[in-house]
Amino acid sequence: MAVSAIPMEYVRVVKSATCGRSLVFTSKFAPGQCILEELPCAYTVKNDRRGSFCDFCLKKCSTLKKCSRCNYVSYCNKSCQIGDWARCHKQECKTLKKIHPRPPDLHVAQLLSQLIRKQSKSAPCTQEDEDCFPTTVDQLESNHEKLSDTKRNHFESLLCVLKQFLEEDVLAEPSSWLKMYGATLCNGFSIMDYGLYGLIDIANGVYLRASMVNHSCDPNCALVFDGRKLQVRTVKDVKEGEECTISYFTAVNYPTKERQAFLDHVHYFTCKCVKCIEEINALEPDAGLTEEILGLEKSKEEIEMQIQFALITKDWTKVLQKFETYLRSCLPAHHYLLVEVRDLAFGICCTIESWGKAAQMGQLITKPNR
Ligand SMILES: C[S@@+](CC[C@H](N)C(=O)[O-])C[C@H]1O[C@@H](n2cnc3c(N)ncnc32)[C@H](O)[C@@H]1O
């Protein structure tokens, strides 16, 4: 698939004073302008979307046909099947057929194996310039030294499947794989599609050029997906030389400290966007609240991991017990962490068909809005 001609010169890479590399506009643009268009260097359909979206073009399709060998991936037509065979399925088909039971995070191991294989075929990066678009995954920021224990444990749990995906290739040491895992967390995009009730994430992808876009809590650009093709579009008037930014999360309207805690815990950086700097300067010092929120963010991450594993072990009681920390916390009822965690609990109650508890949870979620 050819990517249409959006000149790369609409933005250029510069070394920023506070956030590593960043993209700046080379001219002024009006809202809606597409300033970057790109196909992913690796991507996989998320496990829970499998069967509704083509594994190659990522378009929704009701007549997908499964690969007759692995009986796992599916395509909307022959041409997508051929495209995916050349892209990655030739190396993955045998392993996908072999792996049983298939873990809920199989797509994460798949994505990682695609990147490791790709990297092993690229010449090591010798480029010193920090003002060029990256051309290989090892040029992306990884933050792997900062990964939390939960994330490190998750990586360890992926290793067994990862080795099966990679056993037939001649590869670098597994010690370099953690760096690659960090790079997927730091630079991975959720590829979105319009579902019945709004946007849904259908796949995980890594885009080399779009990885240069930094976060702002008051962004001037947004991402638009068409299948696997990503576009970065302006959402306001921008000036020449201004930094191009997107939001890494949807909660940009949350209070400053909550946003900072979220980015610190999930993305491993302290946000230095203009909005945060201005708001922090205006805030009264109040370290306690951030500590509490960081603690809750941490246990939310653990809960999310345990949910993944409870899908295999079916140990739901243990997972529901974990929610107690949140449900008994002294945060206000409409606090985003409480709402997010109750939403997870609601999903679990529905999965185990505990309808009474699901109704209770649903009431707690909607109460602040009534
Ligand atoms: C997807 S990368 C963006 C490109 C990155 N600046 C680089 O040089 O590769 C995300 C990383 O950029 C930095 N970053 C992005 N937005 C930031 C912000 N608002 N404040 C501070 N650092 C930021 C953080 O180091 C983060 O881990």
The ligand as an SDF file (V2000), in Angstrom:
LIG
                    3D

 27 29  0  0  0  0  0  0  0  0999 V2000
    7.6520    8.6220   22.0480 C   0  0  0  0  0  0  0  0  0  0  0  0
    9.1000    9.3320   22.6850 S   0  0  0  0  0  0  0  0  0  0  0  0
    9.1030   10.9100   21.9450 C   0  0  0  0  0  0  0  0  0  0  0  0
   10.4420   11.2100   21.3020 C   0  0  0  0  0  0  0  0  0  0  0  0
   11.5580   11.3900   22.2840 C   0  0  0  0  0  0  0  0  0  0  0  0
   11.6060   12.7680   22.7470 N   0  0  0  0  0  0  0  0  0  0  0  0
   12.9050   10.9630   21.7060 C   0  0  0  0  0  0  0  0  0  0  0  0
   13.8730   11.7230   21.7770 O   0  0  0  0  0  0  0  0  0  0  0  0
   12.9710    9.8410   21.2130 O   0  0  0  0  0  0  0  0  0  0  0  0
    8.5900    9.6320   24.3430 C   0  0  0  0  0  0  0  0  0  0  0  0
    9.6900   10.1880   25.2240 C   0  0  0  0  0  0  0  0  0  0  0  0
    9.8840   11.5840   24.9500 O   0  0  0  0  0  0  0  0  0  0  0  0
   10.0230   12.3320   26.1460 C   0  0  0  0  0  0  0  0  0  0  0  0
    8.8360   13.1940   26.2860 N   0  0  0  0  0  0  0  0  0  0  0  0
    7.7490   13.2120   25.4900 C   0  0  0  0  0  0  0  0  0  0  0  0
    6.8740   14.1620   25.8850 N   0  0  0  0  0  0  0  0  0  0  0  0
    7.4040   14.7510   26.9610 C   0  0  0  0  0  0  0  0  0  0  0  0
    6.9570   15.7870   27.8500 C   0  0  0  0  0  0  0  0  0  0  0  0
    5.7890   16.3970   27.6940 N   0  0  0  0  0  0  0  0  0  0  0  0
    7.7600   16.1210   28.8860 N   0  0  0  0  0  0  0  0  0  0  0  0
    8.9640   15.5080   29.0750 C   0  0  0  0  0  0  0  0  0  0  0  0
    9.4300   14.5260   28.2760 N   0  0  0  0  0  0  0  0  0  0  0  0
    8.6730   14.1430   27.2330 C   0  0  0  0  0  0  0  0  0  0  0  0
   10.0840   11.3190   27.2780 C   0  0  0  0  0  0  0  0  0  0  0  0
   11.4330   11.0260   27.5050 O   0  0  0  0  0  0  0  0  0  0  0  0
    9.3630   10.1260   26.6900 C   0  0  0  0  0  0  0  0  0  0  0  0
    9.8040    8.9180   27.2700 O   0  0  0  0  0  0  0  0  0  0  0  0
  1  2  1  0
  2  3  1  0
  2 10  1  0
  3  4  1  0
  4  5  1  0
  5  6  1  0
  5  7  1  0
  7  8  2  0
  7  9  1  0
 10 11  1  0
 11 12  1  0
 11 26  1  0
 12 13  1  0
 13 14  1  0
 13 24  1  0
 14 15  1  0
 14 23  1  0
 15 16  2  0
 16 17  1  0
 17 18  1  0
 17 23  2  0
 18 19  1  0
 18 20  2  0
 20 21  1  0
 21 22  2  0
 22 23  1  0
 24 25  1  0
 24 26  1  0
 26 27  1  0
M  CHG  2   2   1   9  -1
M  END
$$$$
